[in-house]
Structures are given as C-alpha cells and as structure tokens.
Amino acid sequence: MLRRFRESVSRSWWSLLGALGLRRERWNAWPFLLRRTIKAVIWIGLALILTASVGVWKASALAAALVILLLVVPWYRNLTIGSRRIGKWILPAALLAIAIGYPYYGTHMPELPLFGPFPMMSTLVVMMIFTIMALGLNFVVGYAGLLDLGYVAFYAMGAYMAGWFASNQFASQNVDFGAVGLYKGDTGFHFSLWLVLLMAGVATALVGIIIGLPTLRLRGDYLAIVTLGFGEILPQIARNGDNLFGTGFNLTNGTGGITPIDGPGFGNWAHTHLGLPAQYLTLGNFDTVFFWTALVLVVITAFCSARLRDSRIGRAWVAIREDETAAAAMGVPLMRTKTWSYATGAFFGGVAGAFYASYKSGAFPDDFFFQISVFILCMVILGGMGNIWGVIFGACFLAYLDREGLSNIGTQINMHLHTNISVPKYEFGIFGAIIVIVMLFRPEGLIPSSRVAAELHEGVHDEPLYDAEVAGA
C-alpha cells in the first residue's frame, strides 16, 4: 500500500512537470551536478522565502544559504590530493567548524518559520549530551540489533559517580585528587572531573558486563523486558538510597539528590601558561565552554563508533543483528560479542551522565525515569539505526524539540493563529506521532545506514498476499 502511494505521488509529480515541458527522460539526461544544484537552489530558495514571509529576516540568512550550497552541491567525496582521498573529511570538518563557531554567530541568525530563534547555548549543551548517549545506545540497538529499554540506568550511574567522587556527599572522607574550585573546609571525595568521566565510563561498562552476562542470552521481547526491569531498579535505588536497604548508609541522598557537584577545569597552572579555563563554573560564558567540551566528547564518541563499526567486532555485531543463528554457525561468539556491545554503550552512557551532572552541578533521581530510555531509543530510530550521522541528527533534533523547540512552536502558533495552546504539554504525543510517521514512510530512518535500508526495503517491496488477491480480483 505504501509503495503504491509513493508511486502514485511520483507519477503525479512527473505528470505536472511534463505539462510544463520537463519530462523525466530529459531530467535524467542532464548532468548529475546540474540536477543536484537545481534541487538545492529550489529548496534553499523556498526556505529563504518562508523565512522572509513568516519568520524574522536577517541578512545572515543569505550567508547561511551560501554556506549550505557550498556544502551540499559539490561532490567532495572523490576529491584527492596526490594519492590521498581527502574528500570524505571535508564535510565533517566543515560541520565541525560551523559547530565550533556557533557561539559567535548564533544570536545573529534569523528566526525560522514555526521554530523561531536558533537554539540557546544551554540547549546546545543538552543536545550534545543526548547525542553522546544516543551514539552509545547505537552500539547496542543499531549495530548489534539488541533492544535495550533500560539505558537510562547507565546515565544515572554516571551522574551519581560524579556525585560520589566530586562533591561533599561522603563528608567523613577528605580526599582531594586534582579537583578545582574547592573552598577551605570542603570534605568528601574531590577527584578531577576529567578523571571522574573516565571512572564513570569504566564503572558503567563493568556493570553492563555484569548485567549483560546473564541477560544477553535472551532474545527479542524477553531481552527488552529484562533491560526495562534493570532501568526501573536503579532509579528506585537512587530515590531511596539515603537509607540503603535499611542499613542507614546514605549513598544517594534520596530525593534531595547530590549537590553541589564540582565543575570541570584545568587549574591555575594551565590557565596561566596555556590559556585554558581554570574552572568552568566561574566563567561568564560557562555555557559556551561546556558546549565546546561536550562537542569534543561527541567527536570522540563518533570516532570510536566509526572505528569499532569497521573493526572485526563491529562486523560481528552486524552479523548478529542480521541473523544471529547464521552468525553463530560462522563462529561468532554470541555472548562475548553481545556483551562487548552492551559494555561499550554503557561506557558512553556513563560518561554522558557524569558530564551532565557536572553541568547541572547535581545528580537528582527525578532526572532518570523510563521515558528517558524511550526518548534516546527514539533518537536512534528517527535518525537511522546504525548510521552515525543519522543518530547525531536524530539526537539533536529531538533534544532541541524537548528543550526549546516545542515551546517556540507553541509561541509561533499562538501568535499567528491567536490561540492559547500549550504545545509542550503534548510532548510525548508529538514524539509518538513523529515516530509513527517515520516508521510508515521511512522505516530505515531519516539518514539511514545503507545496509539497514537495503534490509528494510527488501521487506517493504514484498507484496502482501491480501494485496495480490485484491489486485487479481
């Protein structure tokens, strides 16, 4: 049915263009670069017209349109210098440069139709943190094909690792190991936040191995139920950990959470000799510095994801995702390979949780509930399971909608239609509708992995028996 709908839309579109003198055969005869340029100019032109008519116009929109044209139109992938192919690095390097420079031009950008102004720096920090978590979950769901509904547990563990080793939580101790910004009389464990990030990642990876060994023998729905249970247990421990199992030991400070948590920084020596910030939390633009640091963590996560995807273990993950029985028959050790994917995803979830706790200067149990696991899973599905760029886009888009986008959309709707609708109240319904639409019209995701897209389209193109009988009648 869906395939027929697509074909019907395509026929109608080409019939319209044919009436205007542009038939499909003539279009296909044009050079690829010309067709690519025409499509890009049309879409960018429509965006500029909408911005000028419905949004708030600024001259920077023309500069943005030019940059998009330069990035989209040329086919850089085959560009070489000497014997080296450097084309594949041009687009990632350009996007990274645009992201790094965002704090300098973000406030000068136009307001887009429906979405309003560009994201604030605090929103971008959260977008980067969710991107790390989505890339971590992609190891489990996108590469190995395991359905994990308890990923929020690793996020929570990472946050509380920062609370335990970078705060006054354990006041009976007095350990200072590279922390910055401490005051006289501070007690507890105070480790350098950079070390805490690594500790959080390693600790969550070990817990992932411990939990994964008995549970990853399960498949499909059974594995999802077990991970769901795990995701529900740890937040409850965080909420009731001020009297852990009735022993009187205060592990998590209960519903009050652990606060304040030390911020990151490089210390006075690095600030004096290298110009690096001594302590993030005392900076006037600390959102910007946190964003740049989170961006570095995203780059590291994406690099590790790409290298592992192309490694021997990455190919084993893909083999398990496609056919677990066939992979076992070919000699892939199922338990060990699955456990590695689970531990790798847990590592980056723990790092993201510790960094977010440092940014918020606190770890609170209300930040870790089941919907977060579903939210991160939606990011992976929306962007495209198994594709790094797709997961990054899905994470940034949904995190932006959650933090700022839906509120801006509600403001625009109420202003233009003179209504009084609180759009953020319907957040999860809107996210659900987005996922349903994507699953119907593009089940492989918006920016899919070529392998996953091929798998899904083979299934989509099989004609159901009912449709065949109806067509025959």
N, C-alpha and C positions, 0 to 999 in steps of 0.2 A: 504493500500500500504506500509506504513512504517513498519507495523507489519510483513508483508511478507518479506520485505527486511532484517529485523533483523533475522527472522527465517532462511532465505537463508544464511546469513553470519554465523550464528551459525552452520548450517548443514555443510557448507564448512569447518569451523574450526575443527569440530569434525571428519570429514572425513579425514582431514590431520593428526590429532593426532592419529586416528585409524590406518592409514597406518604406523605410527611409533610405533604401539604397545600399545597405551594408549587409550582405549575406554572410553566412558562416564560412563558406568556402573562401570568400575574399578576405575575411578577417584572418583566417588561419594561414593564408598565403603571405601575410605581412611578416616582417622580421620580428623575432621574439622580443628584442629590446624595445621596438616601437610599440608593440602591444602592451608591454609592461609599463611603458611610460604613459600611454594614453589612460590606462586604468588607474594608475597612481594619480595623475593630474585630475581626473574626474572625481575620485574620492576625496582628494585634498581640497579641490575646489568646492565641493559640496560642504565639507567641514568648515571652510572659511565663510561661506555664505550663511550657514546656520549660526556660526559664532557672531557674525556681524549683525544678524537679524534678531536672534533670540538671546544670545549671551551678552557679554561686555567686551567690546572690541578694544584691542591694544595693538600697536604696531609690531610688537613681538610675535604676533600670530604669523606674520609673513616670514619672519626669521625661522620660526618653528616649522612652517610649511617647507621652506627651502632645505632645512636640515633633514626632514623626513624624505623629501625627494632624493637627496643625495645618498641616503641610506637604503632606500627601497629600490630605486630604479636600476643602478648599475649592478651587474652580476659579478661581485667581488670574488666569488669562491674559487675561480680558476686563475686568479691573479698570482703571478710568480715573479720573484726576483732571483735571477740566475737559475739555479736548480731547486730553489726553495719555494714551496707554495705557502704564501702568507695570506692569501685571500680569506681563509676561514677565520683568521684572527681579527680582520678589520671591523666587522660588525660588532663582535663582543667588546673590542677595545673602544669603539665609538660609543656604545651604550654605557660602558663603564665611565667614560669621561663625562657623558651627559649627566649620569647619576652623581658623580663627584661634584660637579659644578652646580647642582640644583640649588643649594642654599644661597647662591649668589644671584640667580635669576628667577627663582620660583615665585617671588612676590610680584614680579613684573609681568607675569604671564596673563593672558586674557581669561575671562571667566567663560567656561564652556557651557553650551546649552544643556540644560537639565542637571548637569553635575556641578555647576557653579565654579568657584575658585579652585585652583590647584591645591593638593594636599599640604597641610602644615608639616613642620619638621617633626613634631611629636608623633603624628600619624605615620610618617615615613619610617621612624624607628620601629614602631609596632609592625609595619608591613615587612620590614627586613627580618624581624624576629620570627614572624609567622612563615616567612619564606624558608628560613633555616629548618623549621620544624616540618614544613611540607616536603622539602628535599629529603629530610631524614625519613619521613614516612614513605617516600617514594622508593626507598631501598626495599621496604617490606612489601608494599602493595604494587608498585609499578614494575619493579624488577623481578621479585620472587613470586608475585601473584598471591600473597598471603593476606587475608582480610584481617586487619588489626583495628579493633574498636576501642582499645584501651590506651592509645598513645599518650593521652593526657597524663598518665601516671608518670612517665619519664620526664615530662615537662615539669610536673610537680616536684619530683625528686631533685631535679637540677636546681629549682628555685630554693628548696629547703637546704640543699647542700651549701648554697650561698649564705642562707640564714645561719647555718650552724658554724661555718668557718669564716664568716666575715661580719660578725655582729657581737653584741653583748649577751647572746642567748645563754651561754654557759658561763655565768658570772663567777663561778668558783675557780675558773681557769684564768690564766693570764699569759697568753701566747701571742707574740707579735712576729710575723714572718713576712716582711716586705709590704705590709699594708700602708696605705697613705691616708692622710687626713685624720689621724687619731688624735683624741684630746687626752689631756692628762687625767688619769684615773680610769680610763677605759679598761674594762676587763673582758674576758672571754677569748675565743679564738679569733684572731685577725690575720688571715693569710692574704697575700696579694691576690687581687681579683683575677689576674691572669692565670695564676696557679689554680684558683678555685674553679675557673671554667674547665680546665683540664681535668681536675679532680671530679667535677660533676659528670663530665663525659665518661670517664673511666668507670665511675661508680654505677652509673645507669647502664652502661654496657655490660658490666658484670651481673647486675640484677636481671638484665634482659636475657643473659645466658642462663642464669639460674631458673628463671621462669620459663624460658623457651625450651629447655631440655625435656621437661615432662609434657609440655602442652603442644609443641610443634609436631608431635606425632599425629595430631588430629588434622582434619581437612575441612575446608569449606565452612559451613554454618557452625559446626562444632568448635572450630578454632575461633571464630568470631565471638561465640558465646563466652568462651574461656577468657579471651582478651578483654571482653566487656566486663566480666567479673573482676578482673585484675584492675581495670581502670576505675571501678567503683570502690575497691577496697582501699587504695592508697589515699584518695581524698578524704575518706572517712577517718583514716588514721591521722591525717593532718588536722582534721576538725576536732578530734578527741584526744590528741596526743599530749595535752597538758597533764594528763594523769595516765600515762601509757599502761594499758592493761591492768589498771588498779594498783600499780607499783608506786605511785607518787612521783615518778620521773617525768619531768617536763621536757618533752622532745620538740614539740612544735608550737607551744604556747597557745594551743587551742584556737578558738575562733578569733582571738585577738591578733594572731599571726606573729611573725618575727619582724620587728622593725626597730630602729633603722638598720639597714644593711650598708656596709662600706661601698663607696663608689670606686670605679677603676681610676687609674692614674699611673704615671711613670716616675713620680718622685721628684724631689727638688734638683738632684744632680742632672737628670735627663732634661728637666725643664731649663736649667741654666746653660748646659753645654750643647744640647741637641734641639732645643726649642719645643720639645714635646710637653703636653699639659701635665702639670704636677698632679692635679686632682680634678676629675671631671665635674664633680658636683658643685665646685666653687666658681665655675666658669659662667660668664654671662650668656654664652651661646652653647650651653652644655647639650642641648638637643642636637645641634649640628655635629658636635664631636661624637656623641653617641651614635648618630646616624652613620658617620664615616666608619666608626668602629664596627657597627653591625654590617655595613656594606663589605668590609674586609672579611668578616665571618661568613657572609653569603658567598663571596668569591672562593674562599677556602672550601666551603661545603660543596659548591658546584664543581670545583676542580676535582675533589675527592670522588664525587659522584660520577663524573665523566671517566676518570681513570679506572675506577672499580667496575663501571659498566663494561669497559672494553677489556677487562682483565679476564683471567681464567675463571675466577669465582663469579664474575659478573655474567659470563656466558653460561655458567652452571645455573645461576639464578633464573636466567631467561628460559633455559631448558626446563626447569621445574615449573615455571609459570605456564609454558605451552603444553607440556604433557609430563606429569610427574612420574607416571608409570614408565614411559619411554626413557626418561632421564635416568631412573634407577636402573633400567635394563642396560643402559650405556655406561654404567659405572659411576654415576654421580652419587656421592654420599649424601642422602637426603637430609638427615638430621643435622649433620655438621654444616651443610650449606645453608639450610634454613636458619640455623642458629646464628650464623655469621650475618645474615641479612637483618635479623631481629636485633642483634647486638649493635650493628652499625647504625641502624635507625635510632636505637635508644641513645647511642653516644651523642648524636647531634641534637636529639630532643633534650637531653640533659644540659648541653651547652647553652641552648636557646633559653631554657628555663632559668639557669643561673644568671645569664646576662639580663634577662627581663627583670628578675628580682633586684638586681643591682640598679637597673634604670628606674624602677619604681621605688627603690630603697625599702623594699619589704616583700615578704612572702606570705600570702593570705590564702586560707583554704577556699574561699569563695571564688578564687581565680581558676580553680581546677575542677571543672564539672564535666559531665559526659558530653555535653554539647560541643565542647572544645575538640574532642576527638572526632566527632562527626564533621565539625567545621573544617578541620585540617584535611580529613578524607575528601570532603567536597572540593577543596582546593586542588588536590591531586587529580580527581576525576574531571573537574571542569577544564583544567589546563591541558591535560593529556597524560595518562599514566605512562611512565617510562621515559618521557621526554623532559629533559632538564629545563629547556626554555618554556615549555608548556606549564610545568609545575610552578616556575617562578612567576609567570603571568597570572595563573590561577590564584596563587597565594596573594600576590599584590592586589589583584582586583577585588577579591572577596574581603581581604583585610581592610582595604580602603572603604568599601561599602559599609562594613561593620563599624568602623571608627568615625567616619566623616561623610561618606558618600550618600547614605540613605537620608541623613539629616539634611544635606544640601538638596537632594532631590525633593524632599518634602517641602522645603522652603521655596524652591522654584515653582512647584506645582501650586502651592497655596497662593503665591504671589501673582501668578498668571491666570489662574482659574478662580481666584477669590474664594478658596475653600479653607477648611481648617482640619486637615488630615495629618495625623502624626505617623508618618511613614515608618520610622524606626520601631514602632510598636509591632509591626507586621514583619519584622526582620526575618525570622525563621521561615515564615510562609513564603516570603520573596525568594530566599535562598533555595527553598524546596522547588519553587516554580522554575528557577533558573536551571537547576539540575535536571528536572523533568524535561524541559525544552531541549537542553543539550543532549540528553540521552536519546530523545526521539529523533532529532535532526542531525546530530553529530556525535554518535556514541563513543567515538575514539577520542573525544576532547577537542578543544579549540585549536591547540597546536600539538598534534599527536605524534607519537613515535611511529615511524614508517612501518615497523614490524607489527605493532598493535593495530594500526589502521588496516593493514592487509588482513590480519586475522578477523577483525570485526566485519570488514566489508565482504569477505567471503561468506560469512553467515547472513549478512543483510541481503545479499543478492540471491540467496536460495529462495525460490518461490514457494510459499506455504501451500499445502495440499488444498486447503479451502479455496485460496485464490485461484489455483489452477482449475478446480472444478467449476467455480463461478465463471471464469473466463471461457471454459469449454462449453458451458451451457449457453 
